[in-house]
Every structure is written in C-alpha cells, then in structure tokens.
Amino acid sequence: TVSQFIWLQQNKPLKESMLRGDEVYTDFCIQCHLENGEGIEGIFPPLSNSDYLLNNIEESIYAIKYGMEGPIKVNGELYDGIMVSQGLDSEEIADVMNYILNSWGNSLNNEIITLEKVNEIEK
C-alpha cells in the first residue's frame, strides 16, 4: 500500500542502519550477549528487553565506544563485569545501537541513533 511505501521511505535510513548493525553485532557482540541478546545471567547483561539499555542510551554508546566496567543493574539484576572497547568506528557504533535498540523487544519508536550522536559522546 501507499502508506507502507511511505513508512519504508521515511524509515529507510533506520532499516539500512539496522541491517549493517546486524552484521556488526554478529562480528563483535554475539560472543558475549548471544544470538538473541539474552546475555548470560550474572555475567553478560541482556540486551533484549533491557531497561538499562533503553534508559541509558548515552552510557550504552559510551560503553561500546570506550568500554565499561563497574556495577550496573539490568532488569533488576546486578552485573559487575568488564566490557572492553571493540574498536568500532562511529558509524559501526550507530548501526549496532540501531540494531540492538530495535530488536528483541526493544523499541525506540523509529528514533535513529545518528553518527552525530555517537560523535558527541566523549571520554
């Protein structure tokens, strides 16, 4: 229908970013956070239906960009591990964030993480 076509055209950058982000996720993230983003309880936090991820977008971008350590609470459970930076460039970070934020029960209501937003996050 015309409305579906218009939606696809309006959301084309997001869909394309998510496709690229799926590849980044498979190459860099799947080892710890697993295929469906469920993580490993007590060790690697879940990305699926993640309250932390949706409520801490800037911190999540920072974690991918620079790494992260120290305690965080995800879906009521405490995680106190270390995530090392994967050496991704800003476009890869934006793409993988768009993929994660729109997969496995997560939704940003078609909001897109842009290259500019990633570049604003500094150490």
C-alpha positions as CSV (number, residue, x, y, z in Angstrom):
1,T,0.0,0.0,0.0
2,V,1.0,3.6,-0.3
3,S,1.2,4.1,3.5
4,Q,3.6,1.2,3.8
5,F,5.7,2.6,1.0
6,I,5.8,6.0,2.7
7,W,6.8,4.4,6.0
8,L,9.6,2.4,4.4
9,Q,10.9,5.6,2.6
10,Q,10.8,7.6,5.8
11,N,12.5,4.8,7.8
12,K,14.9,3.7,5.1
13,P,17.9,5.1,6.9
14,L,17.0,3.2,10.1
15,K,16.3,0.0,8.3
16,E,19.6,0.2,6.4
17,S,21.5,1.1,9.6
18,M,19.9,-1.9,11.3
19,L,21.0,-4.3,8.5
20,R,24.6,-3.1,8.9
21,G,24.2,-3.2,12.7
22,D,23.2,-6.8,12.5
23,E,26.5,-7.6,10.8
24,V,28.4,-5.7,13.4
25,Y,26.6,-7.5,16.2
26,T,27.4,-10.9,14.7
27,D,31.1,-10.0,14.3
28,F,31.6,-8.3,17.7
29,C,28.8,-8.7,20.2
30,I,27.3,-12.1,19.8
31,Q,30.1,-13.9,21.6
32,C,29.0,-12.4,25.0
33,H,25.5,-11.2,24.5
34,L,24.4,-14.2,22.5
35,E,22.3,-14.6,19.3
36,N,19.0,-13.2,20.7
37,G,20.6,-10.6,23.0
38,E,19.8,-12.7,26.1
39,G,23.3,-12.5,27.6
40,I,24.4,-14.8,30.3
41,E,22.8,-14.3,33.7
42,G,25.1,-12.8,36.2
43,I,28.0,-12.5,33.7
44,F,27.0,-10.6,30.5
45,P,23.8,-8.5,30.8
46,P,20.9,-9.0,28.4
47,L,20.3,-6.6,25.6
48,S,16.9,-8.0,24.9
49,N,14.1,-6.2,26.7
50,S,16.8,-4.3,28.6
51,D,15.6,-1.5,30.9
52,Y,19.2,-0.3,31.3
53,L,19.8,0.0,27.5
54,L,16.6,2.0,26.8
55,N,17.1,4.2,29.8
56,N,20.8,4.8,29.4
57,I,21.4,5.3,25.7
58,E,24.4,7.7,26.0
59,E,26.0,5.4,28.6
60,S,25.5,2.4,26.3
61,I,27.1,4.3,23.4
62,Y,30.0,5.2,25.7
63,A,30.4,1.5,26.7
64,I,30.6,0.4,23.1
65,K,32.9,3.2,22.2
66,Y,35.3,3.2,25.1
67,G,34.5,0.1,27.1
68,M,32.9,-0.1,30.5
69,E,33.5,-1.5,34.0
70,G,31.8,-1.4,37.3
71,P,28.4,-2.4,38.6
72,I,25.2,-1.8,36.5
73,K,21.7,-3.0,37.2
74,V,19.9,-4.5,34.2
75,N,16.3,-5.7,34.6
76,G,16.7,-5.8,38.4
77,E,19.9,-7.9,38.3
78,L,23.4,-6.6,39.2
79,Y,26.2,-7.1,36.7
80,D,29.8,-6.1,37.7
81,G,32.0,-7.1,34.8
82,I,34.3,-5.5,32.2
83,M,33.4,-4.8,28.6
84,V,36.4,-3.8,26.5
85,S,36.1,-1.4,23.6
86,Q,35.7,-3.4,20.4
87,G,37.5,-0.7,18.3
88,L,34.4,0.1,16.2
89,D,34.2,3.4,14.3
90,S,31.3,5.8,14.9
91,E,29.2,4.6,12.0
92,E,29.5,0.9,13.2
93,I,28.5,2.0,16.7
94,A,25.5,3.9,15.4
95,D,24.5,1.0,13.3
96,V,24.8,-1.6,16.1
97,M,22.9,0.6,18.5
98,N,20.1,1.0,16.0
99,Y,20.0,-2.8,15.5
100,I,20.1,-3.5,19.3
101,L,17.6,-0.8,20.2
102,N,15.1,-2.1,17.6
103,S,15.5,-5.9,18.2
104,W,14.3,-8.5,20.8
105,G,11.5,-6.5,22.3
106,N,13.4,-3.2,22.4
107,S,11.9,-0.2,20.6
108,L,12.8,3.5,20.2
109,N,9.7,4.2,18.2
110,N,11.7,4.7,14.9
111,E,14.1,7.1,16.5
112,I,17.5,6.7,15.0
113,I,21.0,6.9,16.6
114,T,23.0,9.1,14.3
115,L,26.7,9.4,13.6
116,E,26.5,12.9,15.1
117,K,25.0,11.5,18.4
118,V,27.8,8.9,18.6
119,N,30.5,11.6,17.9
120,E,29.0,13.8,20.7
121,I,29.9,11.1,23.3
122,E,33.4,11.8,24.6
123,K,35.6,10.2,27.2
